[in-house]
Amino acid sequence: MKINCIIVDDEALARKGIEKYVRQIDFLELKAVCKNAMQANIVLNEDKIDLLFLDIEMPMISGLQLLRSLVNAPKVIFTTAYSEYALDSFEYDVVDYLVKPISFERFLQAANKAHRLFSDLGPSVKNETSKKEDDFIFIKTDKQLVKITFKDILFVESMQNYIRIFMDKESHLTLVPLKKIIAMLPPDEFMHVHKSFLVAKNKVEAIVGNQLIIGEHKIPIGRSVREEVLSSLVKDKILKK
């Protein structure tokens, strides 16, 4: 399956870098490279485009303005130097939001997300039997083994070699590195949002600036993963007009 895509960016160096990435991914078919929204609009009216790699800050017409003007718009991956548009961008059902400078690893992650979307496969689904059987762990704390059920976890905080697991009415401290519990928890339910914090996605009640609100707790969002966190938590979940 080929995904027809175009690049829209007013910076020549950025266009060249994204084009290089696109040409390394076999399921992406590059149809045009545009230096502004007006050029992109012409291509969109003449050809069937599935995916836009779209900059936001451009002269005359911004990426967001272009997107608002389109009827039956293609899917969009924003490629921008400005992280402050991330939350607003997900009102437009974007696939992903990439902040420059963009690594190939991060670009490939976004492209694969688009591929899953177009293939109508959705996120990888774990074996349901396994999920039902393995929905808890035991941790050693205060000279005893305590059963922790995944659905009861709010978030996990790393404290050097220790972690503290927070739940509604209690928390438990255990001598385990954060990376070990990350490997044991289902990745579709938990997200590493900061070097010291892992959160249960469905427990997040609000996003305020660079913090996630879970009950009375405020969890910082790491700058390097902000757009990925917003993509995972907010995409397709904003009530629109």
N, C-alpha and C positions, 0 to 999 in steps of 0.2 A: 504493500500500500504506500502510495506517494502522497505527501501533503504539500500542496502548492502554496508557496509562501513568498512574501516580499519583505524587504527591509526599508524602513522609513526613518531617516536620521539626517539632520542637517550638518553633522560633523563628518568630514571625509575619513578621518582616522577610525572613528567608531563604525562607520559603514564597512570599511575594509576589514576590521576585526570580526564583526558579526558575520560578514560574508564568508570569511575563512572558516569560522565555526560551522556555518550552515553546510558548506561543501564537504565537511568531514562526516556528516550524518546522512546515511544512505536513504532514509525515508523522507528527507526534506528535498523538495524540488524548488529551487530558487527561480522565480519568474521575473523579478525585477528588483533593482536597487534604486531607491528614490531619495532625493536630497531634501524634499519638503512634502507637505501634505497635499499640495495641489498636484504634484506629479503622481503621488499615490492614488489620488482620486481618479485620475485618468485611467490608470492601470486597473483599478477596481471596477470601473465601468466597462472595460474591454475584455477582461479575462476572469475566469473563475478562480478566486483566491480563497484558500482555506484558512490561512494563518498570517497575521501581521506581526513582525518584530518592529515595534513602534516606539519611537522616542516621544517624550512628552513636551519638553521645552524646545519649540521650534519657532522661527519667525513667521509672522502673519497668522498662521493657524496652528495651534498646539495639537499634540496627539490626542488629548482629551476632547478638544473641539471637533477634530476630524471624526473621532469615534461617535460622538453625539449626533453628527450629521448623517451617518450612514443608516440605511434601511437594510435589515438582514446582514448586519456587519459580520465579517469573518471573526474567528477567534483571535485573541490578541495576547501577545507576551510583551509587556512593556520593558523597554531597555532604556534606562534613564540614570542621570547622575544625581537625581533628587529623591531621597527616600521619603520626604514629607507628603508625597502624593499617594503613597501606598494604600492607605485606608480608603481614600476616595475612589481610587481606581477599581476596587473590587465591587463597587456599585454597578460596574459595567460588565460583570461576569467575565473578567479576564482570566486567562489560564495561569499566568504567573507574572511576577514583578521582579525584574532583575536590576540591581543597582550597580552602575559602573564604578570601578573597573570590574568586568564580568569574567570570571574564570571559566575555562571550558567545562570543568566538572559541573559548575552551577548551571551553565547554559544547557548542557546535556540533560541535566535533571529536568529542566523546564521543557525541553523538546520531548523527552520521554513522557512527561505528563500530558502533553498535547497528543502524542501518539496513542496513549491509552484512551484519551477522550474520543478521538476520531475512530478508534477501533471498537468503541463501545464496550470496553472491557472493564473500565473502572479500576479502582485500586485493587491490588492483589488481595484475594480473600483467603484467609487461613482455613484450614480444615476445621469444620464446625465442631466435630467430635472432640478434637484436641483442645479447641478453645473452651469448651464446656468443662472438660476435665481439668485443665490447667489454668484456672482462674484465681489462683492464690499462691503465695509463697510462705515459707517459715523463715523468721529471722531470729537471731540469738541476741537477747537483750536482758539485762538484769538476771543473768544465770538461768534463763529459761528460754524455750522456743515459743515464739508467738506467731500465730497464724495471721497473715495479712491478706485480705481479699482485695483483688484489684479494684473492684467497684467502689471500695470504701476509701481509696487513696485520693487525697486532694492534690498534694504535690510532695516532692522530695527535695530536701536541701542538702547540699554537700558541705561538710565541715572538715576539710583536709582528708584524713583517712576515714572519717566517720560520715554517715548520712543520718538525717532525721526524717522519718516518714510521718507526714501530717495527715490526720483524718479528722472527721467532724468534731469529735469530743476528746481526742487524745492524740499523742504523738509518741514515736518510739525511736530511740537512738541505738544504732548498731555499728560495729566496726567492720564496715564494708565500703569499698570505693564506689563512687557514683556509677562508673562505667559498668560495674558488675550488675547492678540492679537495672540499668538501661537494657542490658542484654536479656534480662529475664522478663521484662514487661512487654506487652503487645505494642508494637510501634504504631499501629493504627489508632491506639487509644491514648498514648502518652507522647509528649514532645519535649525535647531538650531545648529549652528556650533561653538558657543562659549557662555559662560554664559551671555555675553552682546550683542550677535549678532544673528539675524535671517536673512537668505538670500534667495532670489528667485533663485532656482537651474538653471533656464535657462538664468539667467543674468550673471553667472560666466564666465569670459572670459579666465582666466588662473589660474594656481595653481603654486605659487612660494614659495618653502620651506613650511613654516607653515602659508601662507597667501593666501587668495583668492583675485583675481583681478576682480573688477567690475568697468569698466570705469577708473576713476582716483583714485578710492578708494581701499584701501588695508584692507581686513577684516581678523583678526586673526582666526586661527583654534585652538580650545581647544585641549590640549594634549590628554585628555581622550577620545575624540570622533574623533580623526584624521582618524583612519582606517575606521570608519563608514562613515565619510564624503567622503573619497576617494572612498569607495565602492559605495556610492550612486551617486556620480558625474561622476566617471571615468569608472566604469564597462561597458563593451561592447561598449565603445565610443572611444577607442584608435585605431588609424589607424595603422595596423600592416603590416609587410613585406609580 
